[in-house]
């Protein structure tokens, strides 16, 4: 028989234990007995044996009163024969050792061996004591006596320095105490070699002092001892020891300390104190001025806030501005304010009647100490200074230009002059100026009508005749062309005589219209002279689109002075013919149409539109491309050769119809309408503001703003039959007739929206595949190609394959012109 292992490997001596033995040959012989064997006098018989198999048996022992220690498990057979385990089973004492304290708990280097009393519980006769250093080295102690709750022992430890030893008691059954009880051996007494800083100021409530030397231990204290009276100032917060006991730092409060010399002493927790003759000096704090802000003031300033930076300023100090010639002083007229721990002092000064010149700056503390630094403050006459002008240029013809000059020293009633740098003639503000920001900004209105283009010097003249002399330049320019829109917004490739009208501002006679493709490789210029009308807000020209590629082109206007408009206005050059046309059908509140929305129809086809009013409403009018068709129940479009917009307006039935007059009044002559209607809507994905049916005054400008839903972006406006690319806003200029406006948005489709999963479902021999796709949001059109010639549209559905093979499955999602697709090779077995 062979015992290879057993479990458990130990147990306490307070009851019985069942040990499971593992090995071989347990059924090869008849077992007569199993023993726990330590020696001839310590041999214990089992109370029960159960052979479970040839490789496992269970044996029961009663451990009550068995002496703790290691035991060999021995199997006895009737042969007779004995088989012993290689490992030993441990009988443990009922309780483990616990250390509560060690007395004394400290010792000093050179006093060893250290005799100590360890108190606790669970100590067995024959137990040992181990003292573990911080570095993990074990120093055994000599045990002289052991009681159940105390141990008398001695140990030496490291001989070359102090250390901190963890106290452990190990019983004869190898159970060891776990409590963190330490015996500390202190090294040599502390030694002080230096202090930083070595000077402090009376009144410093939080002075950080660092002492260098050796032998400093955690918890030590720093004493500053008066060499005359013997009284001490001690750190008021815990010290911090670093650099292996060579540096100790602490905070001190010198409030109320007397001026003089103090001895520096460090006292360790073991009572050892340094005896070195290192001194620290406490001095009165003398003020020091480093700088003054501002550096100068102006005569007449009755409330100048002056800030002096330095050190040693105390509450109640005063600031003196001392005339360097006469010696007379100007002192702050209100209480000073000291901040930044005495490093900054602020005070108010009255410079009314003060002479111009240089003044020394001195700070005097309440104890009479005064700074003697060479800091000067200058009192100047107030002269205006121009630093910049805003705007830096203006346009000829601007009769009411608001101009702001930034600088200093501007006073009420000052004038702004724009002086021609060549002729010397000036343009002066035409209304009173406005001075703000304590004389640092002055604003005035100017009339640039008749001014010549060129550079003008900017000068501010105060009422006292003083004038700025700074090189600030203002430029008068010809107007800069700005393009608002182009009409028409598209043309047909091959058109050799396209008339184009550009609206905006700043167009001057002789300007030209340029049409440039997006890549700036093709530029078209008007083929006939342009005509500028409406005070430079509209320019017309003819273009030859023969041999011009289809695409998007930027529209720019170039004035004769080569100033170019910079707006991104798009003109589309389209194919000569289209296969389909867009029919945009919209119903107002109170009814519906069939079909509805944006419908694409083939060229030359017919479209019938059915109109149904809601209960309580009637059909007011049907508009075809803003042309009234009357209250129709049905509209038939025949031989469609262009885009159209259809809008149906409904109105509520009047519950109290107006009585028909007995006398029909003679109708008045029809006046030309003063208002126009805009029918404004937005496709899914965007919001246009304002929207709905908008009634606007003829000739007015109507601005629109666009807001997109998440993952959408504005694409273009469908204005009647024109397509206008837009970004975040657009203005319909000078409305002269009704218009239908619709915002079209594109969707930013993410590639992962087309992701899908497949799983196999086999029933009755049919190969059915389940497709799932939950990644994309709403309002997307989708198609599925299953690889076997089958195509479906809409949400995924299960698909049956008639034969095994590899199929390329394609899933595509679309929203208008945006698409995303995912392909997957599907193996059907």
Beta strands, then each sheet from edge to edge (+ up, - down):
strand 1: 2-7
strand 2: 10-12
strand 3: 16-24
strand 4: 31-37
strand 5: 43-45
strand 6: 48-53
strand 7: 56-62
strand 8: 69-77
strand 9: 81-92
strand 10: 98-103
strand 11: 106-108
strand 12: 114-121
strand 13: 128-132
strand 14: 138-146
strand 15: 150-155
strand 16: 163-170
strand 17: 182-186
strand 18: 191-196
strand 19: 199-201
strand 20: 207-214
strand 21: 221-226
strand 22: 232-234
strand 23: 240-242
strand 24: 247-252
strand 25: 260-267
strand 26: 279-283
strand 27: 288-293
strand 28: 296-298
strand 29: 304-311
strand 30: 318-323
strand 31: 329-331
strand 32: 337-339
strand 33: 344-349
strand 34: 357-364
strand 35: 376-380
strand 36: 385-390
strand 37: 393-395
strand 38: 401-408
strand 39: 415-420
strand 40: 426-428
strand 41: 434-436
strand 42: 441-446
strand 43: 454-461
strand 44: 473-477
strand 45: 482-487
strand 46: 490-492
strand 47: 498-505
strand 48: 512-517
strand 49: 523-525
strand 50: 531-533
strand 51: 538-543
strand 52: 551-558
strand 53: 569-574
strand 54: 580-587
strand 55: 591-594
strand 56: 597-602
strand 57: 607-613
strand 58: 617-624
strand 59: 627-630
strand 60: 634-637
strand 61: 644-652
strand 62: 675-682
strand 63: 686-689
strand 64: 692-697
strand 65: 702-708
strand 66: 712-719
strand 67: 722-725
strand 68: 729-732
strand 69: 739-747
strand 70: 757-763
strand 71: 766-772
strand 72: 781-785
strand 73: 791-793
strand 74: 799-801
strand 75: 805-815
strand 76: 818-828
sheet 1: 1+ 3- 7+ 6-
sheet 2: 2+ 9+ 8- 4+ 5-
sheet 3: 10+ 12- 15+ 14- 13+ 16- 17+ 11+
sheet 4: 18+ 20- 24+ 23-
sheet 5: 19+ 26+ 25- 21+ 22-
sheet 6: 27+ 29- 33+ 32-
sheet 7: 28+ 35+ 34- 30+ 31-
sheet 8: 36+ 38- 42+ 41-
sheet 9: 37+ 44+ 43- 39+ 40-
sheet 10: 45+ 47- 51+ 50-
sheet 11: 46+ 53+ 52- 48+ 49-
sheet 12: 56+ 54- 61- 58+ 59-
sheet 13: 55+ 57- 60+
sheet 14: 64+ 62- 69- 66+ 67-
sheet 15: 63+ 65- 68+
sheet 16: 70+ 71- 74+
sheet 17: 73+ 72- 75+ 76-
end
